[in-house]
């Protein structure tokens, strides 16, 4: 049974998440030749303050971007 875990930053709409689940499920099923019913997808939404890029949280990067820094 394929189990796919996806980490994303909070903020995507429920519709986007549903589409992501569907597309990932279909792709994994096709590539692994696994029954679609056996594919599990878990989306883990992370707070922007809990995700860092190059030593700076996404929250801080967004704040700086909005200020033009």
Secondary structure, DSSP 8 states (H G I E B T S, - for coil): --EEEEEEES---HHHHHHHHHHHHHHHHHHHT--GGG-EEEEEEE-GGG-EETTEEHHHHHHHHHTT-
